[in-house]
Amino acid sequence: MKMQPRINELKRRHASLDDAIDGETHRPSPDQAALAELKKQKLKLKEEISVMEKA
């Protein structure tokens, strides 16, 4: 099974979450709970990418 397409998709999702975090951070009144959830998702993706790249 080729993992590179999956890794690329995860990296796109990771970048998308980065954009969402940036957008939420720059709102006049950022939702801290939403930011925490977005950061948690981003970290989970980063860990998954790391594991797949080592395989």
MOPAC internal coordinates of N, CA, C and O (Angstrom, degrees):
PM7 1SCF
backbone

  N    0.0000 0     0.00 0     0.00 0    0    0    0
  C    1.4491 1     0.00 0     0.00 0    1    0    0
  C    1.5242 1   110.16 1     0.00 0    2    1    0
  O    1.2310 1   121.24 1   -50.26 1    3    2    1
  N    1.3103 1   115.24 1   129.74 1    3    2    1
  C    1.4587 1   118.66 1   179.14 1    5    3    2
  C    1.5194 1   109.25 1   -81.31 1    6    5    3
  O    1.2310 1   121.09 1   -54.08 1    7    6    5
  N    1.3146 1   115.52 1   125.92 1    7    6    5
  C    1.4591 1   120.00 1  -176.11 1    9    7    6
  C    1.5190 1   112.58 1   -95.94 1   10    9    7
  O    1.2310 1   119.68 1   163.50 1   11   10    9
  N    1.3172 1   118.21 1   -16.50 1   11   10    9
  C    1.4585 1   119.87 1  -175.69 1   13   11   10
  C    1.5316 1   113.21 1   -59.71 1   14   13   11
  O    1.2310 1   118.88 1   137.25 1   15   14   13
  N    1.3342 1   119.74 1   -42.75 1   15   14   13
  C    1.4726 1   117.88 1   177.12 1   17   15   14
  C    1.5308 1   112.37 1   -60.16 1   18   17   15
  O    1.2310 1   120.41 1   141.07 1   19   18   17
  N    1.3326 1   116.83 1   -38.93 1   19   18   17
  C    1.4752 1   120.73 1   178.16 1   21   19   18
  C    1.5263 1   110.06 1   -65.76 1   22   21   19
  O    1.2310 1   120.10 1   137.23 1   23   22   21
  N    1.3170 1   117.42 1   -42.77 1   23   22   21
  C    1.4658 1   121.53 1   178.69 1   25   23   22
  C    1.5262 1   109.38 1   -61.73 1   26   25   23
  O    1.2310 1   120.30 1   137.06 1   27   26   25
  N    1.3259 1   117.03 1   -42.94 1   27   26   25
  C    1.4656 1   120.26 1   179.45 1   29   27   26
  C    1.5234 1   111.34 1   -61.99 1   30   29   27
  O    1.2310 1   120.54 1   138.92 1   31   30   29
  N    1.3239 1   116.57 1   -41.08 1   31   30   29
  C    1.4620 1   120.79 1   178.11 1   33   31   30
  C    1.5248 1   110.92 1   -63.64 1   34   33   31
  O    1.2310 1   120.57 1   137.35 1   35   34   33
  N    1.3154 1   116.52 1   -42.65 1   35   34   33
  C    1.4648 1   120.45 1   178.26 1   37   35   34
  C    1.5297 1   110.78 1   -63.30 1   38   37   35
  O    1.2310 1   120.49 1   141.33 1   39   38   37
  N    1.3251 1   116.67 1   -38.67 1   39   38   37
  C    1.4676 1   120.04 1   178.28 1   41   39   38
  C    1.5290 1   110.96 1   -66.08 1   42   41   39
  O    1.2310 1   120.30 1   143.72 1   43   42   41
  N    1.3390 1   117.03 1   -36.28 1   43   42   41
  C    1.4716 1   119.91 1   176.74 1   45   43   42
  C    1.5237 1   110.44 1   -65.34 1   46   45   43
  O    1.2310 1   120.95 1   136.96 1   47   46   45
  N    1.3257 1   115.78 1   -43.04 1   47   46   45
  C    1.4667 1   119.41 1   178.29 1   49   47   46
  C    1.5219 1   111.05 1   -64.98 1   50   49   47
  O    1.2310 1   120.53 1   142.45 1   51   50   49
  N    1.3291 1   116.59 1   -37.55 1   51   50   49
  C    1.4604 1   121.86 1   178.22 1   53   51   50
  C    1.5368 1   109.47 1   -62.13 1   54   53   51
  O    1.2310 1   120.36 1   135.32 1   55   54   53
  N    1.3240 1   116.92 1   -44.68 1   55   54   53
  C    1.4639 1   121.27 1   179.10 1   57   55   54
  C    1.5313 1   110.62 1   -65.28 1   58   57   55
  O    1.2310 1   120.65 1   142.07 1   59   58   57
  N    1.3176 1   116.36 1   -37.93 1   59   58   57
  C    1.4593 1   120.87 1   178.18 1   61   59   58
  C    1.5306 1   110.79 1   -63.18 1   62   61   59
  O    1.2310 1   120.75 1   138.09 1   63   62   61
  N    1.3161 1   116.17 1   -41.91 1   63   62   61
  C    1.4577 1   119.89 1   176.99 1   65   63   62
  C    1.5236 1   110.80 1   -64.85 1   66   65   63
  O    1.2310 1   120.64 1   142.53 1   67   66   65
  N    1.3149 1   116.37 1   -37.47 1   67   66   65
  C    1.4650 1   121.05 1   176.99 1   69   67   66
  C    1.5294 1   110.08 1   -59.71 1   70   69   67
  O    1.2310 1   120.55 1   136.78 1   71   70   69
  N    1.3278 1   116.55 1   -43.22 1   71   70   69
  C    1.4646 1   121.14 1   177.53 1   73   71   70
  C    1.5289 1   111.04 1   -64.33 1   74   73   71
  O    1.2310 1   120.49 1   138.91 1   75   74   73
  N    1.3194 1   116.67 1   -41.09 1   75   74   73
  C    1.4646 1   120.80 1   179.56 1   77   75   74
  C    1.5310 1   110.91 1   -64.63 1   78   77   75
  O    1.2310 1   120.67 1   139.44 1   79   78   77
  N    1.3184 1   116.32 1   -40.56 1   79   78   77
  C    1.4684 1   120.83 1   177.61 1   81   79   78
  C    1.5147 1   109.94 1   -63.42 1   82   81   79
  O    1.2310 1   120.85 1   135.11 1   83   82   81
  N    1.3220 1   115.97 1   -44.89 1   83   82   81
  C    1.4692 1   120.49 1   179.10 1   85   83   82
  C    1.5333 1   110.58 1   -60.45 1   86   85   83
  O    1.2310 1   120.70 1   135.30 1   87   86   85
  N    1.3157 1   116.26 1   -44.70 1   87   86   85
  C    1.4567 1   120.29 1   179.64 1   89   87   86
  C    1.5149 1   112.14 1   -62.72 1   90   89   87
  O    1.2310 1   120.62 1   136.09 1   91   90   89
  N    1.3170 1   116.41 1   -43.91 1   91   90   89
  C    1.4703 1   120.28 1  -179.84 1   93   91   90
  C    1.5239 1   111.01 1   -66.13 1   94   93   91
  O    1.2310 1   120.72 1   141.41 1   95   94   93
  N    1.3250 1   116.22 1   -38.59 1   95   94   93
  C    1.4605 1   120.92 1  -179.06 1   97   95   94
  C    1.5303 1   111.75 1   -63.09 1   98   97   95
  O    1.2310 1   120.53 1   145.59 1   99   98   97
  N    1.3211 1   116.60 1   -34.41 1   99   98   97
  C    1.4575 1   120.47 1  -175.75 1  101   99   98
  C    1.5266 1   114.06 1   -91.04 1  102  101   99
  O    1.2310 1   120.52 1  -174.60 1  103  102  101
  N    1.3222 1   116.61 1     5.40 1  103  102  101
  C    1.4661 1   119.67 1   174.40 1  105  103  102
  C    1.5254 1   108.75 1   -71.80 1  106  105  103
  O    1.2310 1   120.11 1   -25.39 1  107  106  105
  N    1.3272 1   117.40 1   154.61 1  107  106  105
  C    1.4696 1   119.70 1   178.36 1  109  107  106
  C    1.5328 1   112.94 1   -57.20 1  110  109  107
  O    1.2310 1   120.03 1   143.79 1  111  110  109
  N    1.3161 1   117.55 1   -36.21 1  111  110  109
  C    1.4588 1   121.01 1   179.68 1  113  111  110
  C    1.5305 1   108.54 1  -135.48 1  114  113  111
  O    1.2310 1   120.33 1   -97.26 1  115  114  113
  N    1.3457 1   116.97 1    82.74 1  115  114  113
  C    1.4615 1   120.71 1  -176.54 1  117  115  114
  C    1.5266 1   112.60 1   -59.77 1  118  117  115
  O    1.2310 1   120.96 1   -39.04 1  119  118  117
  N    1.3065 1   115.77 1   140.96 1  119  118  117
  C    1.4635 1   122.29 1   176.97 1  121  119  118
  C    1.5259 1   107.43 1   -83.96 1  122  121  119
  O    1.2310 1   120.83 1   -73.20 1  123  122  121
  N    1.3108 1   116.01 1   106.80 1  123  122  121
  C    1.4674 1   120.86 1  -175.30 1  125  123  122
  C    1.5221 1   112.16 1   -64.86 1  126  125  123
  O    1.2310 1   120.19 1   145.06 1  127  126  125
  N    1.3187 1   117.23 1   -34.94 1  127  126  125
  C    1.4625 1   120.10 1   178.36 1  129  127  126
  C    1.5273 1   110.47 1   -66.56 1  130  129  127
  O    1.2310 1   120.65 1   138.27 1  131  130  129
  N    1.3234 1   116.37 1   -41.73 1  131  130  129
  C    1.4676 1   120.64 1   178.11 1  133  131  130
  C    1.5225 1   110.01 1   -64.71 1  134  133  131
  O    1.2310 1   120.42 1   137.84 1  135  134  133
  N    1.3264 1   116.81 1   -42.16 1  135  134  133
  C    1.4690 1   120.27 1   178.27 1  137  135  134
  C    1.5267 1   110.92 1   -60.89 1  138  137  135
  O    1.2310 1   120.56 1   136.28 1  139  138  137
  N    1.3017 1   116.54 1   -43.72 1  139  138  137
  C    1.4665 1   120.24 1  -179.86 1  141  139  138
  C    1.5232 1   110.79 1   -62.11 1  142  141  139
  O    1.2310 1   120.28 1   138.29 1  143  142  141
  N    1.3263 1   117.07 1   -41.71 1  143  142  141
  C    1.4632 1   120.95 1   179.63 1  145  143  142
  C    1.5308 1   110.98 1   -66.34 1  146  145  143
  O    1.2310 1   120.55 1   137.08 1  147  146  145
  N    1.3262 1   116.56 1   -42.92 1  147  146  145
  C    1.4651 1   120.35 1   178.89 1  149  147  146
  C    1.5350 1   110.70 1   -62.21 1  150  149  147
  O    1.2310 1   120.68 1   136.95 1  151  150  149
  N    1.3147 1   116.30 1   -43.05 1  151  150  149
  C    1.4641 1   120.44 1   179.83 1  153  151  150
  C    1.5251 1   111.17 1   -65.73 1  154  153  151
  O    1.2310 1   120.62 1   143.39 1  155  154  153
  N    1.3292 1   116.43 1   -36.61 1  155  154  153
  C    1.4629 1   120.76 1   177.63 1  157  155  154
  C    1.5231 1   110.42 1   -64.04 1  158  157  155
  O    1.2310 1   120.65 1   135.67 1  159  158  157
  N    1.3287 1   116.36 1   -44.33 1  159  158  157
  C    1.4629 1   120.95 1   178.67 1  161  159  158
  C    1.5244 1   110.68 1   -63.21 1  162  161  159
  O    1.2310 1   120.88 1   138.11 1  163  162  161
  N    1.3320 1   115.91 1   -41.89 1  163  162  161
  C    1.4679 1   120.74 1  -179.18 1  165  163  162
  C    1.5342 1   110.42 1   -63.26 1  166  165  163
  O    1.2310 1   120.42 1   137.17 1  167  166  165
  N    1.3189 1   116.80 1   -42.83 1  167  166  165
  C    1.4656 1   120.57 1   178.92 1  169  167  166
  C    1.5267 1   110.95 1   -63.90 1  170  169  167
  O    1.2310 1   120.55 1   138.64 1  171  170  169
  N    1.3243 1   116.56 1   -41.36 1  171  170  169
  C    1.4691 1   120.49 1   178.61 1  173  171  170
  C    1.5342 1   110.69 1   -60.41 1  174  173  171
  O    1.2310 1   120.73 1   136.74 1  175  174  173
  N    1.3367 1   116.22 1   -43.26 1  175  174  173
  C    1.4634 1   120.06 1   178.16 1  177  175  174
  C    1.5244 1   110.99 1   -63.99 1  178  177  175
  O    1.2310 1   120.67 1   137.43 1  179  178  177
  N    1.3273 1   116.33 1   -42.57 1  179  178  177
  C    1.4679 1   120.32 1  -179.47 1  181  179  178
  C    1.5297 1   110.46 1   -60.45 1  182  181  179
  O    1.2310 1   120.79 1   138.46 1  183  182  181
  N    1.3276 1   116.09 1   -41.54 1  183  182  181
  C    1.4599 1   120.00 1   178.89 1  185  183  182
  C    1.5275 1   110.80 1   -65.84 1  186  185  183
  O    1.2310 1   120.50 1   138.63 1  187  186  185
  N    1.3314 1   116.65 1   -41.37 1  187  186  185
  C    1.4613 1   120.35 1   179.49 1  189  187  186
  C    1.5334 1   110.63 1   -64.32 1  190  189  187
  O    1.2310 1   120.46 1   138.06 1  191  190  189
  N    1.3204 1   116.73 1   -41.94 1  191  190  189
  C    1.4696 1   121.23 1   178.06 1  193  191  190
  C    1.5242 1   109.65 1   -61.07 1  194  193  191
  O    1.2310 1   120.81 1   135.04 1  195  194  193
  N    1.3096 1   116.06 1   -44.96 1  195  194  193
  C    1.4667 1   120.97 1  -178.35 1  197  195  194
  C    1.5222 1   110.91 1   -60.35 1  198  197  195
  O    1.2310 1   120.23 1   135.09 1  199  198  197
  N    1.3131 1   117.17 1   -44.91 1  199  198  197
  C    1.4614 1   121.25 1  -179.97 1  201  199  198
  C    1.5349 1   110.34 1   -63.29 1  202  201  199
  O    1.2310 1   120.50 1   136.17 1  203  202  201
  N    1.3260 1   116.64 1   -43.83 1  203  202  201
  C    1.4634 1   120.37 1  -177.71 1  205  203  202
  C    1.5287 1   111.07 1   -67.54 1  206  205  203
  O    1.2310 1   120.16 1   143.30 1  207  206  205
  N    1.3210 1   117.29 1   -36.70 1  207  206  205
  C    1.4690 1   119.37 1  -179.80 1  209  207  206
  C    1.5291 1   112.18 1   -69.62 1  210  209  207
  O    1.2310 1   120.31 1   153.61 1  211  210  209
  N    1.3101 1   117.02 1   -26.39 1  211  210  209
  C    1.4648 1   120.52 1   178.85 1  213  211  210
  C    1.5216 1   112.21 1   -80.47 1  214  213  211
  O    1.2310 1   120.66 1   160.78 1  215  214  213
  N    1.3300 1   116.35 1   -19.22 1  215  214  213
  C    1.4652 1   120.45 1  -177.49 1  217  215  214
  C    1.5071 1   112.02 1   -73.02 1  218  217  215
  O    1.2310 1   120.10 1   180.00 1  219  218  217

